[in-house]
Amino acid sequence: MNTFFKALNDPTRREILELLNSGDLTAGEIANHFKITRPSISHHLDLLKQAGLVVCVRKGQFQKYSINTTVFDEILKWMMQFK
C-alpha cells in the first residue's frame, strides 16, 4: 500500500491516471500530453505498474495502458473502515 501512495505523490503520475480514466492509451499517446521526454513517461508508467495502479496489455505492436480499478476499490474499502 505504501507503493500506492508514493505513486500518487507525483503530479505527473496523477495526471496520467486522469488521462487513463477516459480510456486505454498507448505510451506514445500518453507522452503526447506532456512536455517531458518519453523515457520519463516510461519511468512514470513503470512506477504506476509497480504500484498496481495501471495494467499494460500488448495489442499488436503497441502496449495499451489502463487503470487497474481493483486496486482503487481495495484502497477505498480499506479507507472506509476509518469513517
Secondary structure, DSSP 8 states (H G I E B T S, - for coil): -HHHHHHHTSHHHHHHHHHHTT--EEHHHHHTT-SS-HHHHHHHHHHHHHTTSEEEEEETTEEEEEE-HHHHHHHHHHHHTT-
